[in-house]
């Protein structure tokens, strides 16, 4: 019998862009995961509109808790 592990729920907090991208695409290289997440975000117009209202700055190196909340709402939780 294999032990069952409980996966903790995804926590809304500030995440580095690389950190969040790897959570969404753990099987990819870091650079590729970041590019993929960026494409998903840019390709989702409702998400981009919501991020713009939240004063999203694409040059910032991390996502604020509010931005993470919006990303999860539109893309689903990673994992």
C-alpha positions as CSV (number, residue, x, y, z in Angstrom):
1,X,0.0,0.0,0.0
2,X,1.4,3.4,-0.9
3,X,1.2,6.2,1.5
4,X,-1.1,9.1,0.6
5,X,0.2,12.6,0.8
6,X,-1.9,15.6,1.2
7,X,-1.1,18.4,-1.2
8,X,-1.3,21.7,0.7
9,X,-3.6,24.2,-0.9
10,X,-2.1,26.9,-3.0
11,X,-1.3,30.0,-0.9
12,X,-2.0,33.5,-2.2
13,X,1.1,35.6,-1.3
14,X,3.8,37.5,-3.2
15,X,5.7,35.2,-5.6
16,X,8.8,35.9,-7.7
17,X,7.9,35.6,-11.4
18,X,10.2,32.6,-11.8
19,X,8.9,31.0,-8.6
20,X,5.3,31.2,-9.8
21,X,6.1,30.1,-13.4
22,X,7.9,27.0,-12.1
23,X,4.8,26.1,-10.0
24,X,2.7,26.2,-13.1
25,X,5.2,24.3,-15.3
26,X,7.6,22.3,-13.1
27,X,8.6,20.0,-16.0
28,X,10.1,22.9,-18.0
29,X,13.4,24.7,-17.7
30,X,13.1,27.9,-15.7
31,X,13.4,30.3,-18.6
32,X,10.9,28.4,-20.6
33,X,8.4,28.2,-17.7
34,X,8.6,32.0,-17.3
35,X,8.0,32.6,-21.0
36,X,5.1,30.2,-21.0
37,X,3.4,31.9,-18.0
38,X,3.9,35.3,-19.7
39,X,2.3,34.0,-22.9
40,X,-0.7,32.6,-20.9
41,X,-1.1,35.9,-19.1
42,X,-0.8,38.1,-22.3
43,X,-3.1,35.8,-24.2
44,X,-5.9,36.1,-21.6
45,X,-7.5,39.5,-22.2
46,X,-9.8,39.4,-19.2
47,X,-6.8,38.7,-17.0
48,X,-4.7,41.4,-18.6
49,X,-7.6,43.9,-18.0
50,X,-7.9,42.9,-14.4
51,X,-4.1,43.2,-13.9
52,X,-4.1,46.6,-15.5
53,X,-6.8,47.7,-13.0
54,X,-4.5,46.3,-10.2
55,X,-1.6,48.5,-11.4
56,X,0.3,45.6,-12.8
57,X,3.9,46.5,-13.8
58,X,5.4,43.8,-16.1
59,X,8.9,45.0,-15.3
60,X,8.6,44.2,-11.6
61,X,10.4,40.9,-10.7
62,X,7.5,39.6,-8.5
63,X,3.7,39.3,-8.5
64,X,1.9,41.0,-5.6
65,X,-0.6,39.0,-3.7
66,X,-3.4,40.8,-5.6
67,X,-1.9,39.9,-8.9
68,X,-1.4,36.3,-7.9
69,X,-5.1,36.2,-6.8
70,X,-6.1,37.4,-10.3
71,X,-3.8,35.0,-12.1
72,X,-5.2,32.1,-10.1
73,X,-8.8,33.2,-10.7
74,X,-8.2,33.3,-14.4
75,X,-5.8,30.5,-15.0
76,X,-6.5,28.2,-12.0
77,X,-4.2,27.2,-9.2
78,X,-0.8,25.7,-10.2
79,X,-0.2,22.0,-9.8
